[in-house]
């Protein structure tokens, strides 16, 4: 296991994401030592029910990311509907209405690529269940910048396309069953 001090975790998820995120986030402690930034493919017309629901289930704080907000430890940030979420070099968020990437806005690749530049070797990228290949290019960029990659074992995914695409595109550091991902996150960020 690497002895890198991680600064942030980014997670990309699509079909089956509600269940996967509930399992992972509800197992994390309130004072988790790094920010967690998530793109979940959702309808452009969604309200913030999902964020409120997760916040009620978890010890760690869950909220929607806001423009120019700085990512802080002990908080999970979810991309707002119909905006790409980017990380600036100073660790603040930018929201964009640029065109869809991999048919998605928000796009996992957009978040992962910007986070790779902002956090470099201090970043963990995680790909979970999903029905397209969004995130595979971004996860590759995270590795190119020295970050660590984790992919949900496709056998434990509701939709295996995203995990399989990520595994095919990268030299994945960890391929982990869904029920073991939170445990690995805690271990890596001690």
C-alpha positions as CSV (number, residue, x, y, z in Angstrom):
1,X,0.0,0.0,0.0
2,X,1.3,3.4,-0.9
3,X,2.3,5.9,1.8
4,X,0.9,8.9,-0.1
5,X,-1.1,11.4,1.9
6,X,-4.3,11.8,-0.1
7,X,-6.0,15.1,-0.5
8,X,-9.3,14.2,-2.1
9,X,-11.4,11.3,-3.5
10,X,-13.5,11.6,-6.6
11,X,-16.2,9.1,-7.4
12,X,-18.1,8.5,-10.7
13,X,-21.3,6.5,-10.8
14,X,-24.4,6.1,-12.9
15,X,-27.1,3.3,-13.1
16,X,-27.3,1.7,-9.7
17,X,-25.6,4.5,-8.0
18,X,-28.1,5.3,-5.3
19,X,-27.7,1.9,-3.7
20,X,-23.9,1.9,-4.2
21,X,-23.4,5.3,-2.7
22,X,-25.7,4.6,0.3
23,X,-23.6,1.5,1.1
24,X,-20.3,3.3,0.8
25,X,-21.1,6.6,2.4
26,X,-23.1,5.3,5.3
27,X,-20.0,3.3,6.4
28,X,-17.7,6.4,6.6
29,X,-17.0,8.2,9.8
30,X,-18.2,11.8,10.4
31,X,-14.6,13.2,10.4
32,X,-13.4,11.4,7.3
33,X,-10.0,13.1,6.6
34,X,-10.4,14.1,3.0
35,X,-13.3,15.6,0.8
36,X,-15.2,13.2,-1.4
37,X,-16.5,14.7,-4.7
38,X,-19.1,12.7,-6.6
39,X,-20.6,12.8,-10.1
40,X,-23.8,10.7,-10.2
41,X,-25.6,10.7,-13.6
42,X,-29.0,12.2,-12.9
43,X,-31.8,13.8,-14.7
44,X,-31.2,17.5,-15.5
45,X,-34.5,18.2,-13.8
46,X,-33.8,16.5,-10.5
47,X,-34.3,18.3,-7.3
48,X,-31.9,17.8,-4.3
49,X,-33.8,14.9,-2.7
50,X,-31.0,12.5,-3.3
51,X,-28.5,14.7,-1.4
52,X,-31.0,15.2,1.5
53,X,-31.7,11.5,1.6
54,X,-27.9,10.6,1.7
55,X,-27.2,13.3,4.3
56,X,-29.9,11.8,6.5
57,X,-28.4,8.3,6.3
58,X,-24.7,9.2,6.7
59,X,-22.5,10.3,9.6
60,X,-20.4,12.3,7.2
61,X,-22.0,15.5,5.8
62,X,-23.4,15.3,2.3
63,X,-24.2,18.4,0.3
64,X,-24.6,19.7,-3.2
65,X,-21.4,21.4,-4.6
66,X,-21.6,25.1,-5.0
67,X,-19.7,27.4,-7.4
68,X,-16.4,28.7,-5.9
69,X,-16.9,26.6,-2.7
70,X,-13.7,25.0,-1.4
71,X,-13.7,21.3,-0.9
72,X,-13.2,20.5,2.8
73,X,-12.4,17.3,4.7
74,X,-15.3,15.5,6.3
75,X,-17.8,16.5,3.5
76,X,-19.2,14.7,0.5
77,X,-20.0,16.9,-2.4
78,X,-22.5,15.9,-5.1
79,X,-22.5,17.6,-8.5
80,X,-25.7,19.5,-9.1
81,X,-28.0,18.3,-11.9
82,X,-27.2,19.6,-15.5
83,X,-23.8,21.1,-14.6
84,X,-20.3,19.7,-15.1
85,X,-18.4,19.9,-11.8
86,X,-14.7,20.9,-12.1
87,X,-12.0,21.3,-9.5
88,X,-9.8,24.4,-9.8
89,X,-6.1,24.4,-8.8
90,X,-6.9,26.1,-5.5
91,X,-9.4,23.3,-4.6
92,X,-12.5,25.3,-5.3
93,X,-15.4,24.1,-7.5
94,X,-16.4,25.5,-10.9
95,X,-19.7,24.6,-12.5
96,X,-20.1,24.5,-16.3
97,X,-22.9,24.2,-18.8
98,X,-20.6,23.2,-21.6
99,X,-22.0,20.4,-23.9
100,X,-22.6,16.9,-22.7
101,X,-19.6,14.5,-22.5
102,X,-20.4,10.8,-23.1
103,X,-24.0,11.8,-23.3
104,X,-23.8,13.2,-19.7
105,X,-23.9,16.5,-17.9
106,X,-22.5,16.2,-15.3
107,X,-19.7,14.0,-16.7
108,X,-17.4,11.8,-14.6
109,X,-14.5,12.4,-17.1
110,X,-14.8,16.2,-16.7
111,X,-14.6,16.0,-12.9
112,X,-11.8,13.4,-12.9
113,X,-9.6,15.2,-15.4
114,X,-9.8,18.5,-13.6
115,X,-9.3,16.9,-10.2
116,X,-6.2,15.0,-11.6
117,X,-4.6,18.3,-12.4
118,X,-5.6,20.0,-9.1
119,X,-4.6,17.1,-6.8
120,X,-2.0,15.1,-8.7
121,X,-0.6,12.3,-6.6
122,X,-2.9,13.2,-3.7
123,X,-6.0,12.0,-5.6
124,X,-8.0,8.7,-5.4
125,X,-10.4,8.1,-8.3
126,X,-13.2,5.5,-7.9
127,X,-15.5,4.2,-10.6
128,X,-18.7,2.5,-9.5
129,X,-21.7,0.9,-11.3
130,X,-22.9,2.4,-14.5
131,X,-24.2,1.7,-18.0
132,X,-21.7,3.6,-20.2
133,X,-18.0,4.3,-20.4
134,X,-17.9,7.7,-18.7
135,X,-15.0,8.0,-16.3
136,X,-12.6,5.6,-18.0
137,X,-10.6,8.5,-19.7
138,X,-10.7,10.5,-16.5
139,X,-9.5,7.6,-14.4
140,X,-6.6,7.1,-16.8
141,X,-5.7,10.9,-16.4
142,X,-5.7,10.4,-12.6
143,X,-3.2,7.6,-13.0
144,X,-1.1,9.6,-15.5
145,X,-0.9,12.4,-12.8
146,X,0.2,9.9,-10.2
147,X,-3.1,9.4,-8.4
148,X,-4.6,6.0,-7.3
149,X,-7.4,4.2,-9.0
150,X,-10.2,2.0,-7.6
151,X,-12.9,0.3,-9.6
152,X,-15.9,-1.6,-8.3
153,X,-15.6,-5.3,-9.2
154,X,-18.0,-5.5,-12.2
155,X,-19.5,-8.8,-10.7
156,X,-20.9,-6.7,-7.8
157,X,-22.2,-3.8,-10.0
158,X,-25.8,-3.3,-11.0
159,X,-24.5,-2.2,-14.4
160,X,-21.1,-3.4,-15.3
161,X,-20.3,-1.2,-18.3
162,X,-18.6,1.7,-16.4
163,X,-16.4,-0.6,-14.3
164,X,-15.4,-2.8,-17.2
165,X,-14.5,0.3,-19.4
166,X,-12.4,1.7,-16.6
167,X,-10.5,-1.6,-16.1
168,X,-9.9,-1.9,-19.8
169,X,-8.6,1.7,-20.0
170,X,-6.3,1.7,-17.0
171,X,-3.8,-0.3,-15.0
172,X,-6.3,-0.3,-12.1
173,X,-4.7,-0.2,-8.7
174,X,-7.6,-1.9,-6.9
175,X,-10.6,-3.9,-8.2
176,X,-12.9,-4.3,-5.2
177,X,-16.3,-5.7,-4.4
178,X,-18.8,-2.9,-3.6
179,X,-19.1,-4.0,0.1
180,X,-15.3,-3.5,0.6
181,X,-14.8,-0.1,-1.0
182,X,-15.6,2.1,2.1
183,X,-13.2,-0.1,4.2
184,X,-10.4,0.5,1.5
185,X,-11.1,4.2,1.5
186,X,-10.8,4.4,5.3
187,X,-7.5,2.4,5.2
188,X,-6.0,4.5,2.4
189,X,-6.8,7.8,4.1
190,X,-5.6,7.0,7.6
